């Protein structure tokens, strides 16, 4: 094994296995549990996993989340050590530490969305262990450790000349012309068939707006604003392009990193759910050009350009296509703390460091009691055409930045709330920040169920690559992807 990788693993292992301090959540676990962390990490992963589901997630004792994370890291380190020391990075199953029983192994593979059993699967298993530590347990104070292990492992494998590319990159390497000309997600709307919505009430816009001018816009409470040429300096739009499947595969360990994916057009739709998939599987299944074609035909006639009967027919087609394809959406995920290399491709807009005026509106928390953010909250929104964020409000000011593709966005002033039919408590969850209605639903059904909705005034835009949209706190907003789309939201107050 490469000396750097070996030293790094031993260093992290010694840190994980030393007696926890009194302030470490792990100290609250039974001593009998901690005594087998070094020798039976897989057993402790299963124990901690059961504890994660024994309470509502927010109420899970911190010790069990920490145990899940630490046992996962220990297990991953042991697996790297034994597999790489076996003399070939392809020798795995016979040397796996703390071998799991078949049922547990199948369950782990099922949860990760990865069920392959090829000889080099120990690499995917290492990535799975480390990513589930983050996704399921938070891995508080362990993110840097996990990232350093993954970076060192990737360097080691490259030195061993081991093929770590995912399937998308491999296809493009076999066909250089395809790599050169088509290493982009399908982001073109077919305007000749009327796919782009007709914008009737455009949002105000400005180009390369200086921060002081944006501050004056805030003080005047002028509402939403589209800012063009605000992201020109982002590498994600140029030298490190997020519109390139190959680049994203490289940044996600050949597509092996795991991500939580929402299954369905919108979180308010019946049958909506979530799965954990490898990044490569997510891209391959939901974002490739072939998988986009059914959506292109489904949206040939935009709702804004049709009469009521055609509108209803188009909505039916969209629902059928969505059901058939089981749309996958990587939505509101803190991808950048999980994969810091992507975080380096963007920067927090300076607008987020302005001081917005206090604003209290119905349907949002009092700004005086909303927790103060020391720095903006970043979330990724990545998915195919047709994904929807239903009409809702957020408790913070928002700068929504469009990196790849196009999105249709519609916003309503908080004074229109009575016409937007907020939800109530559903399943014990307060859903009052989300509307009952489908903004682009069938017009006759909307008029019958929500008679005041047609009176609600709104503004709208098509958010293009390189643009950002300022959304004031409390404003209702509805978002639909018109193409493959990658956006980043920055919440601040």
C-alpha positions in Angstrom: 0.0 0.0 0.0 1.2 3.5 -0.8 3.0 5.0 2.3 0.9 8.1 2.4 -2.4 6.2 2.4 -1.1 3.7 4.9 0.0 6.4 7.3 -3.2 8.3 6.9 -5.4 5.3 7.6 -3.3 4.4 10.7 -3.5 7.9 12.0 -7.3 8.1 11.6 -7.7 4.6 13.1 -5.8 5.5 16.2 -7.9 8.6 16.6 -11.2 6.6 16.3 -10.1 3.8 18.6 -8.8 5.9 21.5 -11.0 6.2 24.6 -13.5 8.9 23.9 -13.4 12.1 26.0 -16.2 13.0 28.3 -17.4 15.6 25.8 -17.5 13.0 22.9 -21.0 11.7 22.3 -19.5 8.2 21.9 -18.7 8.2 25.6 -22.5 7.7 26.2 -22.4 4.3 24.5 -22.1 1.2 26.7 -18.5 0.2 27.3 -19.3 -3.3 26.0 -20.1 -1.7 22.7 -17.0 0.4 22.4 -14.8 -2.6 23.3 -15.6 -4.3 20.0 -15.3 -1.2 17.7 -11.9 -2.2 16.5 -12.8 -5.9 15.8 -16.5 -5.9 14.8 -17.4 -2.6 13.2 -20.0 -4.1 10.9 -21.9 -5.5 13.8 -21.9 -2.0 15.5 -23.1 -0.5 12.2 -26.1 -2.7 12.3 -26.7 -2.0 16.0 -26.5 1.8 15.5 -28.6 1.6 12.3 -31.4 0.0 14.4 -31.1 2.8 16.9 -31.4 5.5 14.2 -34.9 4.2 13.4 -36.0 3.7 17.0 -36.7 7.4 17.4 -37.7 10.3 15.2 -34.4 11.4 13.7 -34.1 14.7 15.6 -34.5 12.7 18.9 -31.9 10.0 18.2 -29.3 10.2 21.0 -26.1 11.7 19.6 -24.1 8.6 20.8 -25.8 6.3 18.3 -25.3 8.7 15.4 -21.6 9.0 16.3 -21.3 5.2 16.7 -22.8 4.7 13.2 -20.4 7.2 11.7 -17.3 5.9 13.6 -18.0 2.2 13.0 -18.6 3.0 9.3 -15.2 4.7 9.1 -13.4 2.0 11.0 -15.0 -0.7 8.8 -14.0 1.3 5.6 -10.4 1.6 6.8 -10.1 -2.1 7.6 -11.5 -2.9 4.2 -8.9 -0.6 2.4 -6.0 -2.1 4.4 -6.9 -5.7 3.8 -7.9 -5.3 0.2 -5.0 -3.2 -0.9 -2.5 -5.3 1.1 -3.7 -8.4 -0.7 -1.4 -7.6 -3.6 -4.1 -6.5 -6.0 -6.9 -3.9 -5.7 -9.2 -6.4 -7.2 -9.0 -9.0 -4.5 -11.9 -8.3 -2.1 -14.5 -10.7 -0.8 -12.2 -13.3 0.6 -10.4 -10.7 2.7 -13.2 -8.5 3.9 -12.9 -7.6 7.6 -15.7 -8.6 10.0 -17.5 -10.4 7.2 -21.2 -9.7 7.1 -23.8 -12.4 6.7 -25.5 -12.5 3.3 -28.7 -11.0 4.5 -27.0 -8.0 6.0 -24.8 -7.5 2.9 -27.8 -7.6 0.6 -29.6 -5.1 2.8 -26.6 -2.7 2.8 -26.3 -3.0 -1.0 -30.1 -2.4 -1.3 -29.9 0.8 0.8 -27.0 2.2 -1.3 -28.7 1.3 -4.6 -25.7 -0.8 -5.5 -26.1 -4.5 -5.8 -23.2 -5.5 -8.0 -20.8 -8.3 -6.7 -17.8 -7.8 -9.1 -14.3 -8.4 -7.8 -13.5 -4.7 -7.4 -16.6 -4.0 -5.4 -14.6 -3.3 -2.2 -14.0 0.2 -3.6 -17.7 0.9 -4.0 -18.2 -0.6 -0.5 -15.7 1.7 1.0 -17.4 4.7 -0.6 -20.8 3.4 0.5 -19.7 3.1 4.1 -18.2 6.6 4.2 -21.1 8.3 2.4 -23.8 6.6 4.5 -22.0 7.8 7.6 -22.6 11.4 6.3 -26.1 10.9 4.8 -27.6 8.9 7.6 -25.7 10.0 10.7 -24.5 13.5 9.8 -20.9 12.5 10.6 -20.4 15.6 12.8 -16.8 16.5 13.1 -15.8 13.6 10.8 -16.3 15.2 7.4 -12.6 16.2 7.0 -11.5 12.7 8.0 -13.8 11.1 5.4 -12.8 13.4 2.7 -9.1 12.9 3.3 -9.6 9.1 3.2 -11.4 9.3 -0.1 -8.9 11.6 -1.7 -6.0 9.5 -0.6 -7.7 6.3 -1.8 -8.4 7.8 -5.2 -4.8 8.9 -5.6 -3.6 5.4 -4.6 -5.9 3.8 -7.2 -4.7 6.1 -9.9 -1.1 5.3 -9.1 -2.0 1.6 -9.4 -3.5 2.4 -12.8 -6.8 1.1 -11.7 -9.8 2.2 -13.8 -12.0 4.4 -11.5 -14.1 6.0 -14.3 -17.8 5.5 -14.3 -19.8 4.2 -17.3 -20.4 7.6 -18.8 -16.7 8.5 -19.0 -15.8 5.0 -20.3 -18.2 5.3 -23.2 -16.8 8.7 -24.1 -13.2 7.4 -23.9 -14.1 4.7 -26.4 -15.6 7.3 -28.7 -13.4 10.4 -28.6 -15.8 12.3 -30.9 -18.6 11.7 -28.5 -16.5 13.0 -25.7 -15.5 16.1 -27.6 -18.9 17.2 -28.9 -21.4 15.7 -26.6 -19.9 15.8 -23.1 -22.8 18.0 -22.0 -26.1 17.4 -20.5 -29.1 18.0 -22.8 -30.0 21.6 -21.9 -31.6 22.9 -25.1 -35.3 23.7 -25.1 -37.0 23.1 -28.5 -38.4 26.6 -28.9 -39.8 25.9 -32.4 -42.3 23.5 -30.7 -43.3 26.1 -28.0 -41.5 24.4 -25.1 -40.4 27.6 -23.5 -43.2 29.2 -21.3 -44.5 32.6 -22.4 -43.6 35.1 -19.8 -46.5 37.5 -19.2 -45.4 39.2 -16.0 -41.6 39.4 -16.0 -39.6 39.8 -12.8 -37.4 43.0 -12.7 -33.8 42.4 -13.8 -30.4 44.0 -13.7 -27.0 43.1 -15.1 -23.9 42.6 -13.0 -25.5 44.5 -10.2 -23.0 46.0 -7.7 -23.4 45.0 -4.0 -24.2 48.6 -2.9 -27.0 48.8 -5.5 -28.4 45.4 -4.4 -28.4 46.8 -0.8 -30.5 49.7 -1.9 -32.9 47.3 -3.6 -33.3 45.5 -0.3 -33.8 48.7 1.7 -36.6 49.8 -0.7 -38.3 46.3 -0.4 -38.7 46.2 -4.2 -39.3 42.4 -4.3 -37.7 39.7 -6.4 -34.9 40.5 -8.8 -33.1 38.6 -11.6 -29.4 39.4 -11.7 -27.6 38.6 -15.0 -23.8 38.1 -15.4 -23.6 37.6 -11.6 -21.7 34.2 -11.8 -19.2 34.9 -14.6 -16.3 34.1 -12.3 -17.5 30.7 -11.2 -15.3 27.8 -12.4 -18.5 25.7 -12.5 -19.6 27.6 -15.6 -16.2 27.5 -17.4 -13.0 25.6 -16.7 -14.6 23.1 -14.3 -18.0 22.7 -15.9 -20.9 21.2 -14.1 -22.6 20.8 -17.4 -20.1 18.1 -18.2 -21.1 14.5 -17.1 -17.4 13.5 -17.3 -16.3 16.3 -15.0 -19.0 15.4 -12.4 -18.0 11.8 -12.6 -14.4 12.7 -11.9 -15.5 14.8 -8.8 -17.6 12.0 -7.5 -15.0 9.1 -7.5 -16.1 7.8 -10.9 -19.7 8.3 -10.0 -19.4 6.1 -6.9 -20.4 8.7 -4.3 -23.9 8.2 -2.8 -26.6 10.9 -3.0 -30.2 11.0 -1.6 -32.6 11.2 -4.6 -36.2 12.2 -4.4 -38.4 9.9 -6.6 -41.3 11.7 -8.2 -42.1 15.0 -9.9 -42.8 16.9 -6.6 -42.8 16.2 -2.9 -46.5 16.9 -2.7 -47.4 14.2 -5.3 -48.8 10.9 -4.2 -46.2 8.1 -4.3 -43.3 10.5 -3.7 -40.3 8.9 -1.9 -36.6 9.0 -1.5 -33.7 6.6 -2.3 -30.0 6.6 -1.9 -28.2 6.0 -5.3 -24.7 6.3 -6.6 -24.2 9.6 -8.4 -23.3 7.7 -11.5 -26.6 5.7 -11.4 -28.5 8.9 -10.8 -27.0 10.6 -13.8 -27.2 7.5 -16.1 -30.8 6.8 -15.3 -32.3 10.3 -15.1 -30.1 12.8 -16.9 -28.7 11.2 -20.1 -30.0 12.4 -23.4 -31.9 9.2 -24.2 -33.8 9.5 -20.9 -34.7 13.1 -21.7 -36.5 12.4 -24.9 -39.8 11.3 -23.5 -40.0 14.5 -21.6 -39.2 16.6 -24.7 -42.3 15.1 -26.4 -44.4 15.5 -23.3 -43.7 19.2 -23.1 -44.1 20.0 -26.9 -46.9 22.3 -26.1 -46.4 24.6 -23.2 -49.4 25.2 -20.9 -49.1 29.0 -21.3 -49.8 28.8 -25.0 -52.8 26.5 -25.1 -56.5 26.7 -24.4 -58.0 24.9 -21.5 -58.7 21.6 -23.1 -55.1 21.3 -24.5 -53.8 22.4 -21.2 -55.5 19.5 -19.4 -54.4 17.0 -22.0 -50.7 18.2 -21.7 -50.9 17.9 -17.9 -52.3 14.3 -18.2 -49.4 13.5 -20.6 -46.8 14.9 -18.1 -48.3 12.9 -15.2 -48.1 9.7 -17.2 -44.5 10.4 -18.3 -43.5 11.2 -14.8 -45.1 8.0 -13.5 -43.4 5.9 -16.2 -39.9 7.4 -15.7 -40.0 7.8 -11.9 -38.3 11.2 -12.0 -35.2 11.4 -9.9 -34.3 14.7 -8.2 -31.3 15.5 -6.1 -33.1 18.3 -4.2 -32.2 20.5 -1.2 -29.2 18.5 -0.4 -26.0 19.9 1.2 -23.9 18.3 -1.5 -21.0 20.7 -0.9 -20.2 19.6 2.6 -20.4 16.0 1.5 -18.2 16.6 -1.6 -16.0 19.7 -0.9 -14.3 19.5 -4.3 -17.5 20.7 -5.9 -17.7 23.5 -3.3 -14.5 24.9 -4.7 -16.2 25.4 -8.1 -18.5 28.1 -6.8 -18.4 31.0 -4.3 -21.0 32.6 -2.1 -22.5 35.7 -3.9 -21.5 38.9 -2.2 -25.2 39.7 -2.1 -25.6 37.2 0.8 -23.4 39.4 3.0 -25.8 42.4 2.9 -28.0 43.1 5.8 -31.7 42.7 4.8 -34.3 44.6 6.7 -36.4 42.7 9.2 -39.6 41.4 7.7 -42.4 39.5 9.3 -45.1 38.1 7.1 -47.9 35.6 7.6 -46.7 32.1 6.9 -43.1 32.7 7.9 -41.4 32.8 11.2 -40.8 36.2 12.9 -37.4 37.3 11.6 -36.4 38.3 15.2 -36.8 34.6 16.3 -35.5 32.9 13.2 -32.0 31.6 14.0 -29.2 33.9 12.9 -27.1 32.3 10.2 -23.3 32.8 10.7 -22.9 32.0 7.0 -25.3 31.2 4.2 -26.9 27.7 3.9 -26.0 26.1 0.6 -28.2 23.4 -1.1 -27.9 21.7 -4.5 -30.8 21.1 -6.8 -30.0 18.8 -9.7 -32.4 16.9 -11.9 -34.0 16.3 -15.3 -36.6 18.4 -17.1 -40.0 18.2 -15.4 -38.9 18.3 -11.8 -41.0 20.6 -9.7 -40.7 22.5 -6.4 -44.4 23.2 -5.5 -45.6 26.6 -4.5 -44.0 27.3 -1.0 -42.2 29.9 1.1 -38.9 29.8 2.9 -37.9 31.2 6.3 -34.8 32.9 4.9 -33.8 35.3 2.1 -32.6 33.3 -0.9 -30.2 33.8 -3.8 -31.0 31.0 -6.3 -28.1 30.6 -8.8 -28.5 28.7 -12.1 -25.4 26.8 -13.2 -26.8 24.4 -15.8 -29.9 24.5 -17.9 -33.1 26.5 -17.5 -35.9 26.8 -14.9 -39.3 28.5 -15.0 -39.9 30.3 -11.7 -43.1 32.0 -10.6 -43.4 34.2 -7.4 -46.3 35.6 -5.4 -46.1 38.4 -2.9 -46.9 37.4 0.7 -50.0 39.7 0.5 -51.5 37.1 -2.0 -51.4 34.3 0.7 -55.2 34.2 1.2 -55.6 33.3 -2.5 -52.9 30.5 -2.4 -54.5 28.0 0.0 -51.7 27.1 2.4 -51.8 23.6 3.8 -52.2 22.8 7.5 -50.8 20.0 9.6 -50.4 16.8 7.7 -49.2 13.7 9.5 -48.2 15.8 12.5 -46.0 18.0 10.3 -46.7 21.7 9.8 -47.1 22.2 6.0 -48.4 25.8 6.2 -45.4 27.0 4.1 -46.7 24.9 1.1 -49.7 25.5 -1.0 -52.4 22.9 -1.6 -52.7 23.7 -5.3 -50.6 22.8 -8.4 -49.8 26.1 -10.0 -49.7 24.6 -13.5 -52.6 22.2 -12.9 -55.8 21.8 -14.9 -57.4 25.1 -15.1 -61.0 23.9 -14.7 -60.0 21.9 -11.6 -58.1 24.8 -10.1 -61.1 27.1 -10.6 -63.4 24.6 -9.0 -61.2 23.7 -6.0 -59.4 27.0 -5.5 -61.7 29.8 -6.8 -59.6 32.7 -5.5 -56.4 31.4 -7.1 -57.1 33.0 -10.5 -57.1 36.4 -8.9 -53.7 36.0 -7.4 -51.1 38.3 -8.9 -47.6 37.0 -9.7 -44.3 37.6 -11.5 -42.3 35.1 -13.4 -39.1 34.4 -15.2 -37.0 31.8 -17.1 -33.8 31.6 -15.1 -30.9 31.0 -17.5 -27.3 29.7 -16.9 -25.2 32.3 -15.2 -28.1 34.2 -13.7 -29.3 34.4 -10.1 -32.7 35.2 -8.6 -33.2 37.1 -5.4 -36.2 35.7 -3.5 -37.3 37.8 -0.5 -38.3 36.0 2.7 -41.9 35.0 2.7 -42.5 35.2 -1.0 -44.3 32.2 -2.4 -42.4 30.5 -5.3 -43.0 27.7 -7.7 -40.1 26.2 -9.8 -40.1 23.8 -12.8 -37.0 22.6 -14.6 -37.3 23.1 -18.4 -34.1 21.1 -19.1 -31.6 19.1 -17.2 -30.9 21.7 -14.4 -28.3 22.2 -11.7 -29.0 25.1 -9.3 -27.5 26.2 -6.0 -29.6 28.1 -3.4 -28.0 30.4 -0.8 -30.2 31.1 2.3 -29.2 34.0 4.5 -30.6 36.5 6.9 
